[in-house]
Amino acid sequence: MRKIDAELLAPVGDKQALRAAVINGANAVYLALDKFGARAKAENFTLETLKDAVAYAHTHGVKVYIAVNTLLHDAEIAEALARIRTAWEYGADAFIVQDVGLIYEIRRTMPGVVLHASTQMGIHNVEGAVFAQQLGIKRVVLSRETPISDIRAIKEKTGLEIEYFVHGALCVAFSGNCLISSMVSGLSGNRGRCLQLCRKKYQVQCENACAEGYYLSPKDICMIDRLQELREAGVDSFKIEGRLRKVEYVAEVTRIYRKALDGESVSNHDRDMLRLAFNRGDFCPGYLDGNNLIYPTMQGHKGIRVGRVSAIRNGEASLSLEKPLQRGDGVKFLRNDLEIGTALISGNPTTYAGNVRVGDSVWCTSSVALSAEVSARNKKIPIQAKIIVRAGSAVELSLTSGEHAICVYGDPVACAKNAPITDADIATAVSKMGDTEFAVSEIVIDNDGQSFIAKSALNGLRRKAVEQLLNVISAKNDVKIASNSNNDTHRICDISRIQYGEFSKHLYIIENVEQLNALRQFDSAANVIVSPKRYGDRATRELLELLGNRAILELPVLASGKDTEVLRDLLQDARIGVCVQNPYGYALAEGHAVLSGFGLNILNRKAEVGAFIQSLEASQVLDANAYVYAFGYAPLMTFKHCPRKTLLGCANCKQDFDYRLRDEKGAFFIRHYRMHECYAQLLNEKPVCLTEELDRLGHSRRVYDFRNCDSSTIESVMLGRDLAHVHFNFHKKLV
């Protein structure tokens, strides 16, 4: 195997994980503070503990990226900026951001700060990367849905640094943008509080097929065999997911990917350790090879197979083992790939919980031996020491590590009255590094053999030297943050060719001419957002032509490969406005009146995006000029994989299917749409309806989403008739 020159980026949820990442070979780590990070359940870092964390990482030559990657309310921007400023002064190397409003404010107030676009910005094609570049972004963390061909094109056209997830959990929703948690409870995944409802068991029905399982739960990704291919396509940083994972996971996954990048062979044992660290569904290569992602039989850690149950007696299971287990190891029992029991090994036979039978397979999910091995690993920085001890002169101690060197001096040395200090005593004192980050690999002693110096004095001199060397190695160049007096600093954020439009106070989203005809009876002059199921067919062109200058074409949140060619073809008519649901849309919209859509999840007024539809997660009207999603079956997730294919395969697909999921509380259904490629969206069975709230507030700028509606529903909404609906936590606290 060839050595791969790329960054290995490891997840860090606490101090132990940081140490594990550094010891096992990460080039960089990403972590979050205790606010504004997308993994709020992780221990994370305070500003006080961050300073030491950055110093520790930099001592070992490891970069630190801070995730400030949640959506922010206006009232939170100032605090987020203050935290970023402090973290930058502490030496953070970059900040991973999602909120465009926050990006504008960072660029305006701290133009020197290095920014990486979070995967939750949804950058997945050239046009989106161009938008990020115009915002002053240095690196894009591409969505996991981005194919090799688009990675290559992004690198060729922009030259941006590219970061790509190569291992860990895969969110079923495009780029992690999901509204289910906030719809159900007010806990927003976009603000770090995801309830992981995708990992629940659902009953599904598609056409004549019915099933029950984890049909929104994807396998974990593992691209250990695809690193060279990704590097050649332009990936600069290989990212491991897992800021909520245990320290053993961080250690083992980092260690094994380090081996692969260093050109060492990855053994079968290494692959087993990847699975033992955490393994949902025996892994997959994400979207690099098709979209066979969903693992419906179980949603948790599967581990590695170690044997089978050979006998059951008196509440204990005897195990026929292929791999050894020891007391304290955790195991699962599977039958037909379904979890039916667990045990904490107490011996063989062992007690267990569940409906275990003879013949069930045994899978190890936690290992006492692995935990002990990980805990025992260490990493010391080799240093060279030189000490000069001469009677009548100050003792001199020099420490060198690579290009870094320091020299400290002690008090003048006395002439020995009895036994002079020996070289052995000097070596022992100087080499005693204890729990510091250093280990003395070489020591030169220049001792005149006539001197006496107390060991306590040598120990104090050594401690002083170590502290100074640590400061030199971990020091970051002084950060120069430009003052706010530079009125031109905000211009780096200008997307100069965007022409924001002026639209009617009511906007309507439709997908076909039948809905348009029903709408015309009530409002024939308003702007209409066209969101077709088939972007490339004649019916879509005819609908746009029929609407003329009232038409606004929705550019979907996801457009891979040749999809943008389909969209460009539709936008040849300059009269058509554009509703942008993902950053790539701004590049495609050149020459058209632009409306920033709800897919951009705008929660504050800092982004300067012209006419906009505020995020469905907004708990109040953001601005008198903001459009509010007043009615509709709101898209909660967008899928690049095909849900129908998971259940029925691709045979006899008419590219329009009736797919429904149900749990104990309600149901969802799937809307399919196609450009050059096929996509799907998950919608709630009951529509959002905020008309009463908006009437009470006197807010008139509204969006009525009539996709998936028949004529009678459109009539009921326009006449103000009551419908069974949900409120999407409007006027409730969103966290």
N, C-alpha and C positions, 0 to 999 in steps of 0.2 A: 504493500500500500504506500501511496505517496503522502508526504506531509502536506497538510492543507493550511495555508496561511490565512487564517480568519480568526475573528474574536469568538471566544466561548463565553456566553453570557448566562449566568446562573441566578436563580431566584433566591431571595433572602427575606424571610419573614420575621427573623429575630437574630440575636447575637450568635446563638449556636449555629444557625444556618449560615451566617456570614463566615464564621470560622471554617465550617465544613466546605463551603464553596472555595475559599482561598486555599485551604490545605490541599484540596483535590484537583486544583489546576484551572480554575476560572480565570479568564483575562479581565472580566468585568462582572459586576453584580448589579442587580436592580432591586430596589427596596422602596418603602414608603414611610412617610411620617404618620403620626397617629390621627391625621385628618387629611382628607382629599385624596386618598388612595383607593383604587378599585378593589382592594382586598381588605375591607374594614375589619374582618374577623381575625386577621393575622395579628400577632403581637405588635409588629411594626416598631418604629423608633420615635422617640421624642427628639426635640431639638438638642436636648442635653446629651442624650446617648448617641445622636448622629455624629457629633464632632469626633468622638473616640472611634466610631465605626469607620468614618472616612479616613482618619489617621492610620488605623490598623490596615485597611485595604491598601492605601497608598504606600505604606511601608513595604508591602509585598508586591508593589507594582500593579495592583488591581484597580481598575476604574470603578466609580460609583455613580450610577444613574438613579435619580429620584423620580418615582412615579407620582405625579400630581395629575392623575388621569381620570378624575371624575368630572361630571358636569357640575357647574357652580351657579348658585343664585347670585344676584347682584350684591347682596349684603355680605357674601363670602369672599369676593374678589380681593378686597384690601388685605384680609388676613392671609389669603393664599400667596399674594405677592410678597408680604412681609416674610413669610416662611421661606419662600424661594430665595429671597435676597440673603437671608441668614445662612441657608444651606449652601448657597453659592460661595459665600464668604468663608464657610467652613471647608470648602474644597470640592464640593460635588462637581462631577465632570459634565453632567447634562441632566435635563429634566424631560420626562416623558409626559406629554400633555395631550388631552383630547379636546377640551373646550376652546373653540375658536375665539370667543370673547377674551378668555384668559391669555391666549397667545397674543392678541392685539395689545393687551395691557402690558405684558412682559416686553414686547418689542418696543412699546412706547416709553417705558420707564427704565428698562434694563436691557438695552440692545445688545450687550455683549454676552448675555446668557445663552448657552447652547441648548437648543430644543430638538427633541425627537418627537415625531408624530406618533402617538399611541395607535396600536392596532384598532382601537375603538373609533378612530377617525374614519376607518373604512377605506384607507388608501389601498387600491388593488389594481389600478391601471395607470397608463402614462398620464392621462389627463388629470387624475387625482394627485399624482406625484408632482405635476407641474404646479397645481394649486398650492400644495404644501411648500414647494420651493419658493413660490412667490411670497409666502408668509414668513420666509426666513428660516424655515426648517432645515436642519442639517442632515437628519436621518429619518427615514420612514420605516416604521414597524409595520410591515405589510400584513394585510388580513391573511388568515390561513387559507382562504379560498383562492389566493392568487396563483395562477398556473405558471409553470416554468417560462413559457413564451412571454408572458407579461412581465415577469421578473427581468428577463433579459432586455425587453424593450424599455422598461423604466430606467435601468442602468445606462443603456445606450443613449437615451434621449435627455436624461437629467443629470447623470453623474452623481446623484445623491447616494449617501451611504444607505445600505439596505439591511434591515434586520428581519429575521424570519424565524418563526417558531419551528423547532425541529423535534421537540419531545414534550409529552405531557398531555393534559386534558384538552379536549377540543370542544368548543361551544357549538351547539347545533345551529344557533342563530348566526347569521352573517356578521362577522367581526365583533361578536359579543354584544351587538345591539339588540336588546330584548326588553319588552315592556310588560311581560307577564307578571313579574313580582310586584311592580308598582301598581298594576291594575288590580291585583288581588288584595294587596295589603298596604300599599304605599311605600314599601321597601324597594328602592330602585336599584337594579343591577348597574345602571349607569352612574350610580353614586355609591357603589361598593357594597350594596346590601342584598345581593342576589339570593333568592331562596332556593335556587336550583330546582325549580319545578319541572325542568326538562328531565331530571333524573327520576321522576315518579313513574309508577306503572299506570298505563292507560289502556282502556278498551278502544280498539280502532276498528273502523269499518271502511272499506273501499270497494265500491261496486258490490260484488256478491261475496267478498271475502271478509271474515271477521277474525280478530285475534286479540290477545291481551299480552302486554309486555311493556318494555321500556322503549317505546317507539320514538321518543325524542332524545334518546341518550346515545351519543356517539362513542366509538372506541377511542382510546388514547392514541396519540400519534407517536411514531418512532421512525426517525429518518436516519438512523445510524449508518445505513448503507447508501444514502443518497447525498452525502455531504459534498463529495467532489462535484457531482452534477449541479448542485445548488451553487457552489462556489464559482463554477465556470459560468453560470448564468448571471452572476453578479452579486450574490449574497455576501455581505461583509461580516455579519455577526449572526451566529447561530444561537438562538434563544431557547432556553429550557423553561417551560411553564412550571409553576408550583410554589408560590409564596405561602400557600397554606399547607404544604406538605411537611412531613417529618424530616428531621435532620439526616436520617439514613438515606432518604430519597435524594436530597440535595447532594450528599456526599457521593453516592454510588453513580448516579446519572452523570454528574460532573466528571468523576474519575474516568468513566468509560468513554464518554465523548472526548475527553482530553486524549485518551489513547488513540482514538480514531483520527483526531486532528493531527496528532504527532506521527501518524503513519504506522502505528503499531497495529497488529492484527487483533481484532475483537473476537475473543474466544466464545465458545458455546457457554462456558461458565459466566462470562461477562453478560451474555444475553439473558441468562437465567437471573442474574443479579438485577438487570433492568426490570425484569418482570416481577421479581420479588420486592423491589423498591416501591413500585406501584404499577398496576397493570389492569386496565379496564378493557377487556375484550381481546386480549392477545395482540393488541397493537394494529395499526394500519398506517399507510404513508400519507394520510390526510387526503387532499384533493389532487395529489400528483398523479395518481393512477385511478381515474374514474371517481366514483362517489359512493362506493360501498362502505358506508361509515357506521350505520346504526347497529347497535348491539342489543337486541331486544330481550335477551334472556336474563341478564343481570346488570346492575348499574354500579356496583362497588368494586373494590379491589379483588382481583382474582388470584394473584400470586403465581406460584409455579407448582406443577403437578409433582407430588412426591410418592404417590402410591395409591392403594385402594383399601377398602374395609374388607377384612377377611373373615371376621366373626363379630357377633354382637352377643353379649352375655352379661346379665346383672347390671344393666345400665352402663356398660363399658364397651368400647370398640377396640378390637384388635386390628392392627394395621400391618399390611404387607407393604414394606417401604422400598422404593427405588432410590431414594435419597435420604440421608439420615436426618432425624429430628432430635431435638433435645428438650429437656424440661423447660417450660416457659415459652416455647414456640407457639404461635397462633396458627390454626388451620381452619379451612372451610371444607365442607363435604358437598360435592356436586353430583347431581344425577341428571343426565341429559342436558348438561350445561346450566342447570338451575340450582341455586343454592338451597340446600335443605337442612343444613346444620353447621355448627361451629364447635371448636374445642380449644382449650389452652392445654397443651400437652403436659400431662402429669406422669407419664410413663407409657408403656405399651403392654397391656391395653390402657386406654385413657378414658376418662369420663368425657361426656359430650352433651350438647344441647341440640335438639331438633329431631326430625324424623329420619334418622340414619338407618341404612340397610346394608347388608352384605353386598359388595360389588360397587358401592358408591366410590367415586374417585376422591382422593385426598389432596388438598392444595395448601401449601404453606404460604401464609400471608404476612407473617412477621417472624424474625429470627433473632434469638438471643445472641448467637455467634456473630451475626452481621452487626448488631448494635455494639457489641464489644470491640469488634475490629475497627469500626468507624470511630469510636471514642478514643482508641489507642493511636490513631494516626496523628501525625504532627508535621509541621513544616517550619524549619528554622532557616534564617538567612545566614549563609556562611560569611564570616568576616575574618580579616587578617589583623592581628594585633602586633604592635611593636612597643616595647617599654624600655626606657633608658633610666638606669638607677646608678648615680654616681655621687659619692660623698661630696657635700658642699654645694651641690646643684639641685635645682627643682626636679622632682621626678617627672618624666615626660611619658605620656601614654597616647599612642596613635591607633585609631581604628579605621579600617578601610573596608568598604563593601562596594564592589564594582567601581563606578565613577565617583562614589561618595567617600569623602575622607574627612576626619576631624582629628584635632590634637588638643589634649588638655594637659594642664600642669598642676602639680601638687606643691607642697611645701618643700624647702630645701632638705636634702637627706643628711642625716647625721652619720658620723663615722662610728662604726660598731665598736663598742667597748669589749664585748665578749664575742658571741657568735654572730657573724654577719648573716644577712638574709640570703637564702639559697635560691638558685634558679627554680628549683622545684616549688618552693613556697610562692615565688612570684607567679609562676605558671598557674598554680592552683587558684590563686586569688583573681588573676586576670581572666581565666577561662570560666569562672563561675557565673554563667549567664542566667541560671534559674528559669523563671517563667517568662523571660523576655523573648523577643522574636529572633534572637541571634544565637548562633553557635560558632565558637572560635574554631576555624579550620586550620589556622597556621598562626604561630606565635614566635616572634623574634625577641630575644631577651639580651639586652646590653647591660650587663651587671659587672661593676668593677670588683665585686667580691669583698669589698671593705665597708659596705654600707649597712646601716640598720634602718628599717622602716616598719612601722607597725602594720600588721595585717588589716586592722580596721581602717588605716589610712589608704591602703591599696584598694580595699573594698569600696570606700567612698569615692576614690578616683575612678574606679571602674564604672560605678553607677552614674557618675557625672558624664563620663564619656559615652555610655550607652544612651543616655537621655539626649545628648547633643546629636548623636548619629541618627537616632529616631527622628528628631526634628528635621534634620537635613534631608533624609530620605522621603519623609511624608509631606514635606513642604510643597505647597502649590504656589505658582506665581501669583503675585498680588492681583486681585480682581479689580479691574477698573470699571465701575458702573457709571455710565454717562449720566449727567444730571438731566433733570427734566426741562432744563432751559433750551435744549436743542429741539426746536419746533419741527424739524424735519425727520426726526427719528421714526415717527409713525408711518412715514411713506414707504418703508420697506414692506408694509402690510397691504399697500394698495394693489388691488387687482384691477388695473387701470381700464381694461376694456369691458368690464361688466356694466351693462346698462340695466339698472333696476327699473322695473316698470311701475305704472300706476294702474290699478285694477279696480273693478267694481267692489262695492262693500260686501256683497255676498259672492262667494265662489262655490262652484259645484264640481264635484269629481264624478265623471261617468266613464263607462267603458264601451257603450254601444249606442246606436241611433235610436233604439227603442226607449232607452232612458232619457235621451235628449228630447224626444217627442213628448214624453210625460212631463218633463221639466218645463217645456215651452208654454204649457198651459198656465203656468204661474209666473215665470220670469224668463222673458225671451231676450233680454238685453245684457245679462250678466256675463262675465268671463266664465268659461267652462274649462276645467282641467281634464284633459283626455288621458286616461290610464287604461289602455287596451290590454286584452289578454294576448293578442297577437300583434306585435308591433310592426311586422313586415307585411301584413296582408292588405288587400285592397280596401276592405271595410274601414280600416283605420285611416287610410288616406282620404277616403270619401267623407268620413266624419270630420276630419280636420278641414277639408275643403268646404264642407257645409257650414262650419262655424266661422270660417274666414278669420278676421282679426280679433274675434272673441276667443279663439282657441289658445289654450296653454297646454303644451305637451309635457306630461310628467316624464322625467328621466328617472328610471328606477334606481333604488339604492345600490344595485349590483349589476354590473355590466362588464363581462370578461371577454377577452379575445376579440372576435369580430362583431360583438354586440354594438360597439360604438359606431361601426360602419352603418348598421341599420338605423341607428338614431340620427346620424349625420344626414342620411338620405331623406329622412322624414323632415328634417329641419331646413331643407332647401328653400322653403317658402319663408321669407323674412317676416311675414305678418304673424307668424306663430310665436306666442310667448313660450317661455320655458319654466317649468317648476323643477327646481334643483333639489334632489333628495339625498345627494352624496356629493362630496367636494369635486368629483370629476366633472359634474354637470356644469360648473362655472366655465371650464375651458370649452366645452361643447356649445355653450350658449352664446358665444361671441356673435354679435349682430342681432340678438334677440332681446326682448324685454324679459327680465329675470324676476322670478318669484322664488325666494328661499323657502323650501318646503319643511314639513314637520319631521321628515327623515333626518334632518340636520340636528334635531334635538336642542333647539335654542332655548336656554333657560335664563339668559340674561341679555342685557341691551348693550354689551360691550363690543359685539362682533361687527357692527356696522355693515349689515347684510341687506340693507334696503328693505323693500317690502318682504315680509316674512310671515310664515305660519309658525306660531310658537310650538314648542315641544308638547306632546300630549301629556307629558309628565308635569308640566307647569301647574301649580296649584292655585294660580291666580292669573289675571290678565297682566301681562308684562308691560304693555304699553298701549296707549290709545290707538296706535296705528297697527298693532299686532293683529293678525288673523288668528282666531281660535277655532280649533276643530270642534264644531258644534254637534255634528251627528255623523255616525258611520260605524261600519264594522272595521274597527281600527286594526291595521296590520301590527301584530305583536312580535313576529319574527319573520325574517326572510331566509329561505333555504337555498343553498346551491345544490344540495343533493335532492333526489326525487323521492318523496315519501311513498308514492305509488310503487316505484321500482323496488323499494325495500320489502313490500308486502307481496307484489304480484309480478315483479320483473317488468321488462319493457315490451313484452309481447302485447299486441292489440291495443297499444296506447293511442288514444285519439287526442292526446295533448289537452284534454279537459276531463277531469275526473271528480267524482264525489267522494271525498276523503274526510272522515270525521274522527275526532278523538274525544273520549269522555272519561272523566274521573268522578269521584264521589260528589263533587260540587257543581259540575257543569260540563260544558262541551266547547270544543273548538272545531273549526273547519278549515280546509285548505283552499286557497285560491291559486290557480296555476297561471303563469304568464310566460310568454316566449318572445325573445328577440332573435338572435342567431342561436342561442342556447336556451335551455329550459330552466325556469326557476319556480319557486313556490313561496307562498306566504301563509302564515298561520293567523287566523282571525278568531275573535271571540264570537260565540253563538248569539250573544245579545249585543246590540249596538251601544256605543257611547251616545248619550244625548244630554247636552248641556244647555238647551234652549231656554229653560226656565231660569237657570242661574244667570245667563247672559242677558235675558230680559230684565231681571232684577237689577243687574249692574248697569244696564243701559248701554251695553257694548254691542255695536252693530256689525263689526267686521268679522265675518264668520265663514267657515268652510263646511259645506254639507257633502258628505261622501256617499254617493248613491251607487257605488259599485256594489254588486251582489244584491241590489234591490230591484224588485219588480215595480210596475206602474202604481199598484195600490199602495205600496209602502211610500213611494215618493209623494203621492197625493196626501197620505196621512201626515207626513212630516211637514209638507208645505202648508197644510191646513191647521197644523198645530195639534193634531190628535195625539193622545197619549199612547206610547208604545212601551212594551217591556224593555228596559234598558239598564245600563250601568252608568255610573257617574265618573269613573276613572279617577276617584279621589280628588276631584276638583274641590278647592277650598279646604282640603285636608292637608295635614303636614306630610311632606315628602322627604324621606331621609335616605 
